Amino acid sequence: WIYNSPWRQFELRYLEWNQLTLAYTHSFSRTVSLTGTASYNALNRHRLVAPMVQEDYSAQYPARFTLKLLKTFGSSK
């Protein structure tokens, strides 16, 4: 789990955001394994307040799930 608290940079004000990643690996044998990973990113927002410009930005990234099948070739010594 990653958490970034609110912070400022010049006229930009970044709001807090979270990211959660879970992974699980299952070994079928010494040379074959399967890994599943799920990632979720919370709403990412920032606000720009300058003398001539005002902007509110937000982006929501979809949850992502990946599977990886790993096969090792050769000697495992």
Phi, psi and omega in degrees: 000132178241131177232128173246125179281167178299145178208165183237149174216106185054240180272355180273136176238113179267133178268164184296155175210158182233151172221131180238129178229129177237138179223147177220134179239133177238126178265124177274328177204188180291343185241356182230128177216159180231131180238130174247134181229131176241133180231139177226128176248128177287174180302129180256122185223148168214160181228132177250122177232103179236168182304323184248354186224139170225132183215136171244127182235138173213146179218135177243117179267140183290156175296148184229138177232130180231149174240138178229125177255125183242128177236124180261130178254155176092189183286137180254028181279000000 
